[in-house]
Amino acid sequence: MLIHVHKFDWALLIFLICILLCGVIAIYSASTTKIGNEFQTENYYLKQILWIAISILIFLIVLKIPYPIIDFFTIPLYIFSILLLIVVLFFPEIKGSHRWITLGLFNIQPSELAKITTLLLLSKILSKPHIREGQILIRSFPIVILPVFLILLEPDLGTSLVFWVILFSLLAFSRLPVFYLILIISPLISIITSFNLFLFIIYMVLLCYLLYRMRLSLIIVGSAAIVNIFIFIITPILWNSLKIYQQNRILSFIDPMRDPFGAGYQIIQAKIAIGSGGILGKGFLLGTQKNLNFLPEHHTDFIFSVIGEEFGFLGCIFILIMFFLFLYKIARSINKIKIKEMRYTIVGILSYLSFQVFVNIGMNLGVVPTTGIPLPFISYGGSNLLVNIFAVSLVLKYLNERRTF
């Protein structure tokens, strides 16, 4: 397969390269500690460069592979990712969870592979011709529930949320009637309101009224009410089943000062780092929160705080603009593709990348709970980087070959 110069989205590739370069610079800074006049640098940035090189190789291979081959291997790859999610549970814990398979110098995170394989399989299933509404739900939910269940066993709540974002975005794009989407998202609202009986009653009245106004049968309205009441009852039980650190993360998000030296420590230090950067920042390699090691996980989950501290408000704005232009180009590409399965895939890629950007930056700013979701293409991590670049290579491949199918 040759690159069609006039059809290849060079702008999308340029934005990707710019974000990757920003990531390497940020990781180098996060890996460097200033002690007096001396600088000590760990090799995280070198490993990231190596992963970028491997990812680029896979990127080029994907551009060469005929689309029917990718379609043929979709189901085997999904099954393979499920097997890896089972295998990883038998590996030793790293930082309190079974998320990584250790292979010599590298750790592989199967949940990252499962994201893209689940997305590809969902796109394949939902793009079938003449698929009915009931079949959409019956076929899609088991595909997502299986990996989510295994990932929750690790445990990794943050990554499991990404799967639901992918599913919801594809169901919305499939033009499923609105009331189905309301029914799907209603349990989440029930969970949120379950800690206040008055709020839950108001929500239930509004939900039932809205469904009734859509001229749904009383059976559907009643069933929705029963399901949400059940969730209201079981939520306290599920809350008590969460690990203590998971409960503390949620409570500390609501009030970080509740446990400033424990669960709220990360949020507080991240906000201090970003706030202390001011307009122009403290300068490259000169972040005090990072150098004094007050800021935890500063090369992975909280790398945006390093950017904010050292490059200031302008540095943060630059990163946000790069992500906006990058995601905007992906969004614009959807209408250029005629093959339904490809369109579904691009929608899923756009949704999960956007979600990860929003959640990671949000938790650095203290507006969403700490979930452990990395900042795409910038946070240190080989598995996440490789899968994300593979996803972008699919977008560019579909655009490049859009008139050949």
N, C-alpha and C positions, 0 to 999 in steps of 0.2 A: 504494500500500500504506500503510495506516494502522498506527500503533503501537498494539497491543493492550495497554493499560495494565496489565491484570492478568497478562498472560503475558510481558511484556517484563522481562528480567532487569536491573532497575535497580541491584541490588547489584553485579553484574559491571561495569556501566558506571561506577559510582562508584569502584570499586577501580581501574579503568583510568585515570580522571581523576586520582585521587590519585597513582598511579605517574608519570603524565605530569608533574604539577606538581613532584614530587620530582626528576624528570629535568631540568626547566628550571632549578630552583634549583641543582642539582648542576653543571649545565653553566655557569651564570652564575658560580658559585664557581670552577670549573676554568678559566674564561676570564679570571678576574680575578687580576692579580698585584699584590701590595703591595710597593712600593718606598719605604722610609722611612715617611712618613705619607701618601703618595700611592697611589691605586689606578688601575691601568690595565686596562681591560676590552676584550677582543676581542669581535667580534659573533657568535660561535658560538651564543649563546643566542637571539639575534634570528632567526638562520636556523632554529634548532630550532622556535621559535614559529611561523615561517612554514610549516615542514613540517607541524607539528601542524594548522595551519589548513587546509592542502591535504588532509591525511589525514582531517580531520573532514568536509570536503566529500565526499570519496570514500566515507566511512563512511555519510553520509546518502543518497548515490546508491545504494549497495549495498542499503540498507534498502528503497529504492523499486523496484529492479529485480526483475521476476518471476523466480522460481527457474529456470524453463525456459530463460530467456535465458542465465543463468550457465552452465547445463549445456550449452547449445548452443555457447558460445564457449570451452569448456574446451580442446578440441583445438587450435583456432586460436591461443589464447593460449600453449599449450605450444610450438607450432611457432615462434611469434614470439619466445618467450624463448630458444629454442635458437639462432635466428638472431642475437639480440643477443649471446649467448655467443660466437658465431663472430666477429661484428663487433668486439667489444671487444678481441680478440687483435691487431687491426691498429691500435689506438690507442696513443699513446706510453705508456711505462711511468710509473707514479706510485708512488714508494716501492718500486721494484724489481719491480712486477708489473703485469699488464694487467687490472685489475679494474674500472676506471671508464671510462664514456663521458662525455666532457666536453661539456656543453651550456651554453655561456655561463657564468653564475655558479654553476651547479650541476654536480655529478658524479653520474651514475646508475650503480648497481652492478647489472648484469644478473643476477648470481647470486642476488640477493635475490628478484627476480621469478620466477626459475626454481624457487625453493623452493616457492612457493605454487602455481604452475601444475603442477609435477610432482605435488604432493600432490593437487590436484584431479583430475588425470588418473588417478592411482593409485586414488583413491576411486571414480571412475567405472568403471574396469576391474574392480576387485576386488568391486564390489557387484553385478555381473551375476548373474542367477539361474542356478543349476545349474552354476556354474563348478567344475571339478574341481581337485584338488590340483596336478597337473602344470601345468594351465593357469594357475594362480595364479602359479607361479614363472616360467613361460615368458613370460607377459605383463608381469609387474611388473619383472623385472630389466632388460630393455632400456630401459624408460622411465626408470630411475634411472641406469643406466650411462652413457648418452649425455651428460646434463648434467654428471655427475661427471667424466667424461673431459675435457670442455672446461674445467671449472673447475680441474682439476689442471694444465692447460696454462698457466693465468694466471701463476703458480701460487697456489692458495688451498686448502691442505690442511684448514684449520679448517672452512670452509664446506662442503667436500665431505663431511665427516663428518656434517653435519646431514642430508644426503640419506639416508645409511644408517640413521640413527636413525628417520627418517620411515618408510622401507621396513620396517625390523624391527618397529616398533610396529604398522604396519598388518597385516603378516603374522601377528603374534602375535594381533591382534584378530580376524583372519579365521578363527581356530580351526584354523590349520594344525597338523598333528600335531607334538608336541614334538620328535621326532627331526629334523624339517626345520629347526627353529629351532636345534637343537644343531649340525647340519651347517653352517648359515649362519654361526654365530658361531665355530665351531671354527677357521677360518683366522686370526682375530684372535689367539686364544690361541696358535696355532702361531707367529705372528710374535713375540709376547712371549717365548715360551720358546725361540726359535730361536738365541738367543745363549748358551744353556747346553745342551749335549748331554744331560746327565744329566736336567735338568728336562723336556726335550722327550721323552725316552724314557718317563719316568713319566707325562707327559700323554697320550702315544699309547696306553699300556697302559690307562689309565683310560677314554679315549675309546672304544677298541675294546670294552672290557668293557661299558661303558654301552650302546653301540649293540647289542651282542650280547644283553644282558639285555632289551632292548626287542623281541627276537625278530625282528630284521631279518635279511634274507638275508646270507649271507657275501659276496655280490657287492657289496652296499651298504656293508658294513663294510670290505671290502677297498678299494673305491673311495675311501671317506672317508680311509682310511689313506694311500693313494697321493697323494691331493690334498694332504693335510697334510704329507707328507714332501716333496713338490715345493715347497710354500711354505717349509718349513724350509731347503731348499737354495737357493731363489732370494732369500730375504730379505736375506742379506748383499750380494747383487748390487744389490738395490733400495736398500739402505742407502747403498751407495757412489754410487748415482745421485742421491741427494738433494743439494740445494744445501748448501753449508757452513753457512749460517745456520740451515737446518732441522735439520741434525744437532746443531748447537750448542744449539738450543732444547731439544731432547730431552735431551741430556746435561746441560745446565744445570738442567733440571727435577729430574733425579736428584741433582745436586750443584751448587747455585747458586754455591758458592764456587770451583768449578772455573774459572770465568771471571767474576769479580765485576765487572769493568769492561767486559765484552762481553756475551755472550749471557745471563749470569746477572744482569746489572745491573737489568733490569726487575723480576724477581721479588724481588730483595733490596730494592729501593727501595719496592716496593709493600707488602711485609711491614713494613718500617720505618714507612711512613706509617700503616698500620692499627694497628700496635702502639703507636705514639707517641700515638695519639688517646685512649688510655685509656678510661675509662667515659663521660665526657661530651664528649670531643673538645677541640680547641684553640680552637674558635669559628669561626663563619661567616666565610669569607674569610681566615682566619688560619693555614691549613696551611703549615708551613714547607717541607715536602718539595715541595709544589706551587709556592709562591712563589719558592723558590730554584731551581726547575726541575730538581730531582733526579728527580722522578717523571715518566717519559716518557708520552706519549699520555694525559695525565690527563683529557682531555675525551671520550675515546672508550673504548679498551679498559680503561683503569685508573681509570675514574671511581669505581668502588666504593672504591678506596683513598682518594680525595679525601673521600668520605662518611665513611669510617672515621676519617680523620685529623681532620676538622673537627667531626664530630658524634659521634664516639666509638662505643663498643660499643652504646649505646642507639640511635644513629642507624642502625647496621647492622642491629640487631634489628628496628627499625621497618620497614626496607626488606624484610627477609626475611619478616616477617609479612604485609606487603602483597602480596608475590608469592605466598606460600602461600595466602592467602585468594582471590586472583585465580585462581590455577591450580586451586584446590579447586572454585571455582564452575564453571569450565569442565569439570572432571572430573564434577561432579554433573549437568551438562547432558546428558551422553551418554545416560543412561538415559531422558531425557525425549523423545528424538527417535526416531521410528519408521522414518523413511526410512533405509535401509541406507547409501546413498551419503553422506548428511549425517553419519551416525554415524562413518563412516570419516574424513571430513574433520575432524571435531572431534577425534577421536583423534590424527590427524596433527598438528593445530595444538597440542594439549596436549603432545605428545611433543617437538616441536621447540622450543617456547618453554621448556619445562622443561629441556631439554638445554642451551639457550643460557644460561639463568640459572645452572645448575649449573656449566657450564664457565667462564663469565666470572668468577663469584665465586670459583670454585676456583682459577683462575690468579692472581687477586689475592691469595689466601691462600697460594699456592705449593703447592697440593695436586694440580694438574693442569698439564700443560705450557702454555706461552703459545701460543695458537692464533690470536689476532686476532678472536675471536668477541665481538661487542658485547653489552652488557647490555640486553635488550629494553626499549624505551620510555624508557630512562634515558641510555644512551650517545648522544653526538652522531652523527647520521647520518640523512639524509633517506630513502634507499632502504629501509633496515632499518625505520625507523619507519613509513613508509607501508605496507609489506607487512604488518608486524605488526598495525597498526590495521585494515587490510583483512581480515586473518584473524579478528580479534575481531569485526568487523562481520558476518562470515559466521556466527559462532556465535550472535550476538544475533539475526540475521535468522532463522536456523533455529528458534531458540527462540520467536521472536515469531509465526512462521507454522506452528508444528508441527501445528496442527489443521486447517490449510487444504489440506494436500496429500492 
